[in-house]
Amino acid sequence: LQAFDAVLELAAVLAPDRQALEACAADEVLLDGIVRMKQEGEQKYGVDSTPSFVINGRSYAGALSPAELARIIDPLLASR
């Protein structure tokens, strides 16, 4: 529980409503969805690091700059 308390304290800086944070953390449907998304990322796209991005079915690992993201995304938008 200590780690969770530390997360709540850190999150309180961004969202000072502790009750809302605790309600979010207790939302089993939300947590199950996060776990499913994590597992899909690992199994389907080979995601094994944070941050990682899956764009148009392709996985990109690491912190991408806005320019790098634009280089990946812009051609996809142009082809629409």
Backbone as CSV, one residue per row, in Angstrom:
resi,resn,N_x,N_y,N_z,CA_x,CA_y,CA_z,C_x,C_y,C_z
1,LEU,0.818,-1.201,0.000,0.000,0.000,0.000,0.856,1.257,0.000
2,GLN,2.071,1.164,0.431,2.942,2.334,0.448,3.151,2.897,-0.946
3,ALA,3.362,2.020,-1.922,3.583,2.483,-3.295,2.349,3.203,-3.811
4,PHE,1.157,2.665,-3.527,-0.076,3.303,-3.975,-0.231,4.675,-3.341
5,ASP,0.093,4.790,-2.060,0.020,6.088,-1.385,0.972,7.090,-2.044
6,ALA,2.153,6.626,-2.428,3.111,7.503,-3.096,2.565,7.964,-4.441
7,VAL,1.907,7.063,-5.171,1.302,7.425,-6.459,0.202,8.457,-6.238
8,LEU,-0.610,8.248,-5.219,-1.676,9.211,-4.927,-1.107,10.581,-4.586
9,GLU,-0.038,10.607,-3.826,0.577,11.888,-3.475,1.120,12.582,-4.718
10,LEU,1.749,11.824,-5.587,2.282,12.395,-6.824,1.145,12.872,-7.718
11,ALA,0.111,12.070,-7.851,-1.022,12.436,-8.693,-1.753,13.655,-8.150
12,ALA,-1.728,13.841,-6.850,-2.422,14.968,-6.232,-1.869,16.301,-6.717
13,VAL,-0.634,16.302,-7.165,-0.049,17.527,-7.703,-0.796,17.940,-8.973
14,LEU,-1.185,16.956,-9.774,-1.875,17.237,-11.032,-3.383,17.285,-10.877
15,ALA,-3.906,16.476,-9.974,-5.353,16.401,-9.765,-5.618,16.343,-8.271
16,PRO,-5.842,17.481,-7.654,-5.910,17.526,-6.187,-7.125,16.841,-5.569
17,ASP,-8.058,16.302,-6.352,-9.238,15.644,-5.803,-8.904,14.193,-5.466
18,ARG,-8.470,13.951,-4.228,-8.036,12.613,-3.804,-9.161,11.583,-3.920
19,GLN,-10.382,11.974,-3.626,-11.508,11.033,-3.735,-11.676,10.566,-5.180
20,ALA,-11.541,11.476,-6.129,-11.658,11.101,-7.538,-10.526,10.160,-7.929
21,LEU,-9.318,10.409,-7.429,-8.184,9.534,-7.717,-8.405,8.140,-7.146
22,GLU,-8.887,8.081,-5.917,-9.139,6.784,-5.286,-10.262,6.029,-6.005
23,ALA,-11.293,6.751,-6.443,-12.386,6.116,-7.178,-11.878,5.561,-8.507
24,CYS,-11.032,6.308,-9.157,-10.442,5.844,-10.417,-9.618,4.583,-10.181
25,ALA,-8.811,4.587,-9.142,-7.954,3.437,-8.839,-8.766,2.219,-8.424
26,ALA,-9.967,2.425,-7.917,-10.810,1.316,-7.477,-11.728,0.810,-8.594
27,ASP,-11.706,1.454,-9.737,-12.589,1.088,-10.853,-12.048,-0.161,-11.543
28,GLU,-12.621,-1.317,-11.192,-12.137,-2.604,-11.718,-12.282,-2.710,-13.238
29,VAL,-13.350,-2.154,-13.788,-13.551,-2.195,-15.243,-12.427,-1.425,-15.940
30,LEU,-12.103,-0.260,-15.421,-11.017,0.536,-15.980,-9.688,-0.199,-15.855
31,LEU,-9.416,-0.743,-14.671,-8.161,-1.461,-14.453,-8.055,-2.684,-15.352
32,ASP,-9.156,-3.430,-15.518,-9.142,-4.593,-16.408,-8.851,-4.168,-17.842
33,GLY,-9.418,-3.045,-18.277,-9.154,-2.541,-19.624,-7.694,-2.169,-19.816
34,ILE,-7.105,-1.569,-18.795,-5.686,-1.203,-18.873,-4.828,-2.454,-18.975
35,VAL,-5.141,-3.466,-18.186,-4.381,-4.719,-18.225,-4.523,-5.383,-19.592
36,ARG,-5.751,-5.410,-20.134,-5.957,-6.004,-21.474,-5.155,-5.262,-22.535
37,MET,-5.162,-3.930,-22.468,-4.422,-3.127,-23.444,-2.922,-3.395,-23.321
38,LYS,-2.428,-3.501,-22.102,-1.011,-3.799,-21.872,-0.648,-5.156,-22.464
39,GLN,-1.496,-6.153,-22.194,-1.225,-7.498,-22.710,-1.275,-7.534,-24.235
40,GLU,-2.218,-6.839,-24.824,-2.292,-6.781,-26.289,-1.048,-6.121,-26.863
41,GLY,-0.610,-5.051,-26.244,0.602,-4.378,-26.707,1.806,-5.297,-26.665
42,GLU,1.920,-6.058,-25.590,3.043,-6.987,-25.460,2.953,-8.125,-26.471
43,GLN,1.776,-8.740,-26.571,1.627,-9.943,-27.381,1.513,-9.643,-28.871
44,LYS,0.717,-8.657,-29.226,0.438,-8.390,-30.639,1.499,-7.509,-31.286
45,TYR,2.049,-6.561,-30.519,2.961,-5.579,-31.102,4.379,-5.646,-30.556
46,GLY,4.640,-6.546,-29.615,5.990,-6.686,-29.071,6.441,-5.527,-28.209
47,VAL,5.503,-4.783,-27.642,5.849,-3.649,-26.786,6.513,-4.182,-25.527
48,ASP,7.712,-3.674,-25.239,8.431,-4.126,-24.050,9.139,-2.980,-23.328
49,SER,8.738,-1.755,-23.648,9.356,-0.614,-22.982,8.370,0.543,-22.915
50,THR,8.680,1.472,-22.043,7.884,2.678,-21.897,8.797,3.871,-22.077
51,PRO,8.427,4.802,-22.914,7.208,4.817,-23.710,7.358,3.979,-24.979
52,SER,6.243,3.561,-25.483,6.155,2.904,-26.792,4.897,3.403,-27.474
53,PHE,4.920,3.423,-28.776,3.781,3.875,-29.557,3.450,2.811,-30.586
54,VAL,2.171,2.560,-30.793,1.724,1.688,-31.874,0.953,2.594,-32.823
55,ILE,1.500,2.762,-34.006,0.907,3.647,-34.997,0.662,2.841,-36.258
56,ASN,-0.602,2.758,-36.626,-0.990,2.033,-37.837,-0.461,0.599,-37.823
57,GLY,-0.493,-0.028,-36.634,-0.097,-1.422,-36.508,1.387,-1.668,-36.361
58,ARG,2.177,-0.630,-36.320,3.629,-0.772,-36.174,4.070,-0.183,-34.838
59,SER,4.986,-0.871,-34.164,5.445,-0.459,-32.845,6.718,0.380,-32.950
60,TYR,6.745,1.446,-32.155,7.916,2.331,-32.073,8.274,2.465,-30.593
61,ALA,9.489,2.082,-30.238,9.932,2.133,-28.843,10.710,3.417,-28.591
62,GLY,10.557,3.923,-27.386,11.346,5.072,-26.970,10.583,6.379,-27.053
63,ALA,11.189,7.390,-26.489,10.597,8.726,-26.487,10.845,9.358,-27.847
64,LEU,9.798,9.504,-28.624,9.924,10.100,-29.948,9.677,11.598,-29.854
65,SER,10.473,12.344,-30.571,10.284,13.791,-30.594,9.054,14.121,-31.438
66,PRO,8.534,15.324,-31.299,7.417,15.723,-32.161,7.767,15.596,-33.652
67,ALA,8.999,15.911,-34.011,9.418,15.798,-35.418,9.409,14.338,-35.868
68,GLU,9.859,13.433,-34.996,9.850,12.010,-35.340,8.420,11.490,-35.482
69,LEU,7.560,11.899,-34.575,6.157,11.498,-34.671,5.526,12.032,-35.951
70,ALA,5.818,13.280,-36.288,5.285,13.869,-37.516,5.779,13.103,-38.738
71,ARG,7.040,12.688,-38.741,7.597,11.938,-39.863,6.848,10.622,-40.061
72,ILE,6.390,10.039,-38.984,5.651,8.768,-39.047,4.185,9.008,-39.415
73,ILE,3.570,9.995,-38.787,2.131,10.191,-38.902,1.723,10.975,-40.151
74,ASP,2.477,11.979,-40.532,2.080,12.835,-41.656,1.802,12.071,-42.939
75,PRO,2.659,11.109,-43.341,2.343,10.369,-44.563,1.052,9.552,-44.445
76,LEU,0.743,9.094,-43.244,-0.494,8.346,-43.042,-1.705,9.256,-43.193
77,LEU,-1.574,10.481,-42.698,-2.671,11.433,-42.823,-2.846,11.883,-44.274
78,ALA,-1.741,12.036,-44.979,-1.803,12.477,-46.378,-2.444,11.436,-47.271
79,SER,-2.348,10.180,-46.903,-2.897,9.115,-47.741,-4.385,8.882,-47.498
80,ARG,-4.982,9.633,-46.593,-6.413,9.456,-46.281,-7.258,10.149,-47.266
